[in-house]
């Protein structure tokens, strides 16, 4: 059965989600949300570099809700406009339209999200008999699917560490990622939102707790930390220009503590070009980024995941993978029970319809 889908936003992630929906033999694009006069009124295919589809982009949320689609793929930037995004998602859920999203990352593990966000969405799901699933690559795959799979290879575990080690230099997202991470700031500038007390835990504390639950461990506390690296010389890259003495790399962690020691950690090391923070952890040789899990124990496990092969930039690969994480889940979300869903609520098998002839594949 073909699933009727609305794509909500056509930005960095949304454009790749839109392309995949159009290509999928199991999904039917019935609506597209876009912002701004440059996109509204244009054909969906035109917005993602494909042929015409007959589906015209609109900024009329009510009209999209009225389509009563089976699912909306919601990739609009929500973390900087949570109340507006919450209202948009609730409108779809109350109308009976399921939502698979890459934003609202606090909901990757909804049981650990704060009540202000979790409760109205759960109520909307109940009223509409609909489901909401939020996931991506990080937060998402690297903090749930990757470590949970690695744990199945272990007889005993002393410590589990998940890392994103990425050069963000080629990522054209200064307005959100750059600002959030504080790239380009000088010492004494206002602290980026991401590093205000409790924010890191609100995003990556959920994955820490999910791993703890898998291990049958009740953590004593969760700790967060962060550090910055200041450029020793000017750095120019796609993300931005960084003057000497300004932030060109950040490192942070959210750790689960048991009996006085860190037993689970979600860590990030993000830099602007390989000139930044050369002494900090690096991806494997020949790679510019990695998502990996390292488990100390018996037998000890390390899994390194790379996105972006055959000439696809690693940052572009991460964006494409984030979009795919939501689009691939759509059929399972439509079939799932009503309510807020986590990765454990969906089948691991979400690959139907993905096989393509190489010449038809779109890399960005």
C-alpha positions, 0 to 999 in steps of 0.5 A: 500500500502506498503511503501518502506523505507531506514533506515539511520544510526544504532546508538542509535536511528537508531537500534530501528527505523530499528527494527520497520521498519522490523516488520511493516506490512506497511513498506518494508525495501529496504536499510540501511546506516551504518558507519564503517567496523564493520557494512557495509556489514552486514544484516540489521536484524543482526544489530538490533538483528533480523532474516536475511532480505536480505538487506545489510548495505552500506555506499554508500549514492548515491546507497541508493538515487538511490533506489528511496524509498518512504521515508528515516528514517534519524536518523544519528547524525547531530547536530555535522556535520550539513553541511554533514547531510544537503547534505545527506538529500538534496540528498534524497529530490531532488531525490523525496524521503521523509524524516522523521528524528529525527536529525536536531532538529532545524527543529522540527518547521521549520518556526522558523529555521534559513534560512541557514538550512530552505531555501536549504531544502525547495528548495530541497523539491520543486525540488523533490516534496518531504517532510521533517518532523523532530520530536522526544520526546524532542524536539518534543512530549513533546514540541508540542503534549503534551502541545497542547493537554493539552491546549484543556482542559483549559478555561484560561491560566496564564502560561504553563511549559513543563519539562523534568526531567531525570536521564541520569545516565544509558544513554550510550552516553557520546560522544554526550549527555555528551559533549553537556550538559557539564557533567564531566566538572570543573568550568572554563572549556570551555562552552559546545556548548549547553549553548553558547548564542542563542543555547538553543533558536535555539532548544527550542525557536520553541516550545515556539513560537508554544505554543504562536501561539496556544494561539494567543499571540505575545511574547515580547521576548524569554529568556534563562538561565542555571545552573549547579550542582557540584558533592560533591562526586565522581559519577560513572554511565553508562554515565561517571565517575564524580569527586567531584567538576565537573558537575553532573547535569544541569538545563536550560530553554527557556522562552517566555516573555509577559508583563514582565512575563514568560508565556511559558517555556521549562525547562530541569533538567538532572542529573547523578544518584539521588545523583546529585542536590537532591534539584532540581525538581524531577520526581514523586516518583518511576520514574527516568524520566518524560516529563510533562506539567503544566498549571496554569489557569482554571481548571489547568492541569498537564500531566506526561508522562513516557517512559519505563515500564515493566523493560525497562530502562527510557533512553532506553525508550526515545530512542525507543520513539524517533525512533518510533516518526519518523517511525510512521510518515512515511506513513503520511509524504509520503501522505503529501504535498511537503515541510517542515512539522511540527506536525500540518501538519500531522494527530494525528492518526499514530498508524496503524500496531502497535498492537503486540502479547507480545511475539513478542515485542522487548524492546531493 
